[in-house]
Amino acid sequence: MTSPLLREPRHRVSPRARLMWQVTALVEGAVTIGVLLLVGLAVDAVDVRWWMVVAAAVAVLVWVAVVPQWRYAVHRWEVTETAVHTQTGWWAREQRIAPLSRIQTVDRAEGAVARLFGLATVTVTTASAAGALEIDGLDRRQAVALVAELTARADAVEGDAT
């Protein structure tokens, strides 16, 4: 007997998530290049050549241009009548489904960079050893509504979420 193919969740994260991921990657890359330059200048034992800095800068620019677009194409989420379904990743994809009856907590977080873009992360914690499901890059208002919806739905399901 063959099993049906698991379809992708219906909803994408906010398009602003791409820009947030690009800015984050650019800042992280700039810090890395800055540390490379500082170490090269401050430590005589480390020989940092100009081409190493250029190679690092090119790698950062490629990362900033490619990875956020790729992540946006992959990251999806959906809430059905019975479960929360997420798909994440950029190189390796992961699909996770958590039955509403297994939800223990639903949290919303807004980091400093996410707040600048009006975005938030919703985390759905279950009793699973695989850990919580995260939906990163949601519009802030959508995240607030999703937390309220999941909390109400999980509360309405009989059982103790274990």
N, C-alpha and C positions, 0 to 999 in steps of 0.2 A: 504494500500500500504506500503510495506517495503522499508526502505532506504538502499542503498548499504553501506557496511562496509567501513570505512575509512582505507585505507592501511597506513603502515608506510612510512615515507619519505625514499628515496633511499640511501642517502649518510650518512655515519658515520662521526663523527668528527675525527681528527687526533689521531692515536694510542698513540702519545706522551701526549695527554690530560690525560690519566690514570695516568701517572707518575707525571704530574703537579698537579693533584688533590691529589695524595698520598703525595707528598712533602708538599703541602699546609696544608693538614689535619695533617700531622706529626708535622709541625711547630706550628700550632694552638694548637694541643694537648700538645706539650711540654711546650708552654707558659702557658696553663691552669694548668698543673701539677706544673710548677714552681711557679705560683701564689698561688696555694694550699699549697705548701711547705713553701713559704715565709710568708703567713698569719698564718700558723700553728706555725711557729717559732717566728714571731714578735708580735703576738697578744695573750696575755695570756688567754683571754676570749674564744678563739676558740681552741677547742681540736681536732687536726688533728691526727688521729691514722695512723700507718704504713699501715694497711690494706686498708684505704681509698685511699692512694696514689697508692697502688698496684692495687686496683679496677679501679681507674681512668686510670692508665697506660694500663691495659688490655682492657678497653673500647676504649681507643685511638688506640691501636694496631688492635683491631677488626674493628674499623671504617676505619682505613687506609687500611686494607686488603680487606674489602668488598665493601664499598661505591663507590670508584672510578671505580672498575670493573663493578659494577651495573649501575652506571651512563653511562659508556661507552657503555654498551649493549643497553641502552635506547636512548641516545641522537643521533638524526638524523636530517637531513635537506634535502631540495630539492627546486629547482626553476623550475617551469613549465612554459609553455607559458603564463599562466594567473595569477600565484600566487607564493608566498613564503610559504613553508610548513615546520613547525618545530615540533619536538617532544622532550620534555625535562622531567627531573625528575629522581628520583631514587626510592623513596617510592611511591609517587603518580605521575602518568604520565599526561602530558598535551600536547595535539596536538593543534597547532594554524595554521591557514591559513589566509594569508593576500593577497588580490587581488593586483596585480601590480598597478592598478588604484588608490589604497588607500595609496600607499607609499608616505610619506612626506619627510623623510630623511633616508639616509643610512650612518652609521658610522662604523669605525673600531677603536678598542682600543686594546692596548697592555700594560698590567700591567707589573710590574717589573718581577714577577715570569714567566708570559707568555713569555716575551722576552727571558728569559733564555732557554726556551724550543722551541723557534721559533714559538710560537703560538699567535693567536689573537682572539678577539671577534668581530663579526659583529652584529650590532644592526639595525633593520629595524623599523623605527617609522611610525606609521599610525595615523589616526584620531580615532582609537578605544579606548574606555574607558578601555579596558583590558590592555592597555599598549603596549610597544614595543615588538617585537620578537627578541630574542637573540640566536645567534649561537656561543656558547662558545667552545673553543678548536680547532679552525681551524688552519691548517698550515698557516703561515704568507703570503706566496705567493698566496695560494688559497683564503685567505681573501681579499687581494688586488684585485685579479681578480674578486671575487664575488661582491665587492663594485662597481667596474667599470661596471660590467654587469648589476647589479640591477639599478644603476643610469641611464644607457643608456636605459634600458627597461622601467623604470618608466617614463622617460622623453618622450618616444615615445608614451605612452598611452594618449589618449585624456582625458581631465577632469582636475579638480583642486585638486585631492587627499583629498577631504572632504566628 
